[in-house]
Amino acid sequence: MKLNQIQKITGSLTIITGLHIGSGNSEIHIGGTDNPVIKNPLTQQPYIPGSSIKGKMRSLLEWELGVVGITEGKPLGFGHIDDIHSDEDKKQAKNILKLFGGAPLPNTDNELIKEIGPTRISFWDCELQEEWVKKQESKNLLLTEVKMENTIDRIAGTAENPRNTERVPAGAIFNFQLSLRIHDDEQLIDTILHGLSLLELTGLGGSGSRGYGKISIQLDDSELQNKLTAQYSNAA
């Protein structure tokens, strides 16, 4: 196995509907929100963790492949390959492991370990585009918004349990970047593009069932963007 190339895939990620990726901060500060978004500790600007994109994309690919029942809800691993009977599905499962990685078990066949090899894909944190930030600041607009929500008593028709959630507003643009290690003559880019198309269809972050987190990805490479658009159309 030879590393032939490290391909950098760049572009932009636009928020279509308000995005919430939580910070895990359990403290409520005076004037703050119940549920803040994650922010860069130095700039205090919201960002999208690469781990959020990687985890959601991997989960979607595993759900589509139909292996979640085999894995009992856990991430696909080396030990699950033998439980997949279709040759085509087994090939796709191996591609997922090649891209996202997985820890071999002590009794894992050495040939399978050699075939899978190291993790191929790296997702970088997505920072806000500087131009979009300057545009917001020129209009004296904030980089996040606070959305009020509540539950409705079905009989009385009254609002109960009010809460507020911080979101990155629709229209925000983030820089997008990932790196792909290409070994020998393997072809994994179609799996990546299909995963990105599934992200566009299902969204990122929390509260997707309430309309949060719809995104659009625009790649700098026109050929890859055309393929991504085709993947999105086929998956929709």
C-alpha positions, -999 to 999 in steps of 0.1 A, spaced: 0 0 0 15 33 -11 4 68 -3 2 85 -38 -16 117 -30 -32 139 -3 -61 156 -20 -75 188 -4 -112 194 -10 -123 230 -2 -154 250 -6 -181 268 14 -209 256 36 -240 279 37 -266 277 65 -301 276 49 -320 274 82 -307 283 117 -280 259 129 -275 248 165 -245 228 175 -243 229 213 -213 240 234 -220 216 263 -220 245 286 -244 236 314 -241 271 331 -267 297 325 -252 332 326 -271 364 333 -284 376 300 -273 344 283 -293 316 267 -304 282 280 -287 264 251 -257 282 235 -238 272 204 -202 262 204 -178 291 198 -141 296 192 -127 305 227 -104 331 212 -127 349 188 -160 340 203 -173 333 168 -195 302 162 -179 274 142 -188 239 130 -166 212 145 -151 188 120 -162 160 143 -198 170 139 -196 167 101 -176 135 102 -199 118 127 -232 127 110 -218 118 76 -206 84 88 -238 77 105 -259 85 74 -237 62 52 -241 34 77 -278 38 79 -282 38 42 -260 7 39 -283 -10 64 -257 -21 89 -269 -3 119 -289 -34 130 -258 -55 126 -237 -32 147 -265 -28 173 -262 10 170 -225 12 174 -201 25 147 -192 0 120 -161 -19 129 -138 -46 115 -157 -73 134 -189 -66 115 -176 -72 80 -181 -110 81 -218 -104 91 -225 -85 58 -234 -111 32 -237 -91 0 -204 -86 -18 -214 -51 -29 -225 -41 6 -193 -56 20 -172 -35 -4 -191 -3 6 -186 -12 43 -149 -15 37 -149 18 20 -165 34 50 -138 19 73 -111 31 49 -125 66 51 -135 70 87 -114 43 105 -121 17 130 -102 -2 157 -94 -38 148 -102 -65 174 -75 -88 187 -87 -116 165 -92 -95 134 -78 -111 102 -44 -95 93 -53 -95 56 -84 -74 64 -63 -50 85 -39 -46 56 -67 -41 31 -84 -14 52 -52 4 63 -51 38 79 -80 64 81 -81 83 48 -103 113 55 -98 143 78 -124 170 84 -113 204 96 -133 227 118 -153 252 97 -148 288 106 -170 317 95 -160 333 62 -143 366 70 -164 384 43 -197 373 59 -185 384 93 -176 419 80 -210 421 62 -228 414 95 -207 438 115 -212 466 89 -250 462 95 -246 460 133 -259 425 132 -249 397 156 -233 364 145 -259 344 163 -296 346 170 -318 335 199 -349 315 190 -377 312 216 -396 279 218 -422 263 241 -446 234 243 -483 238 238 -510 224 261 -532 205 236 -564 211 256 -559 247 269 -540 258 239 -516 277 260 -478 279 258 -458 262 286 -421 256 294 -406 285 275 -369 281 265 -345 298 243 -319 283 219 -290 301 203 -285 295 166 -262 305 138 -287 324 115 -297 315 80 -274 329 54 -242 324 74 -213 311 53 -185 289 67 -152 278 51 -153 241 43 -122 218 40 -113 181 42 -83 161 32 -83 127 15 -53 103 16 -52 84 -17 -35 50 -15 -26 30 -47 -54 33 -73 -84 33 -49 -114 54 -57 -132 67 -26 -143 102 -38 -178 90 -48 -185 77 -13 -174 111 1 -196 131 -23 -226 108 -16 -221 113 21 -220 151 16 -252 149 -4 -269 130 24 -258 158 48 -274 184 25 -306 163 25 -308 158 63 -289 187 79 -264 192 107 -267 198 144 -297 195 167 -334 199 163 -335 189 127 -371 177 131 -380 213 140 -364 227 109 -329 235 121 -297 228 104 -304 226 66 -272 233 48 -258 237 12 -222 228 3 -204 245 -27 -171 229 -36 -143 250 -53 -135 222 -78 -162 225 -105 -159 188 -115 -164 176 -79 -193 201 -75 -210 188 -106 -207 152 -92 -220 164 -58 -250 180 -75 -257 148 -93 -254 128 -61 -278 151 -44 -304 148 -72 -301 110 -72 -305 108 -34 -334 132 -32 
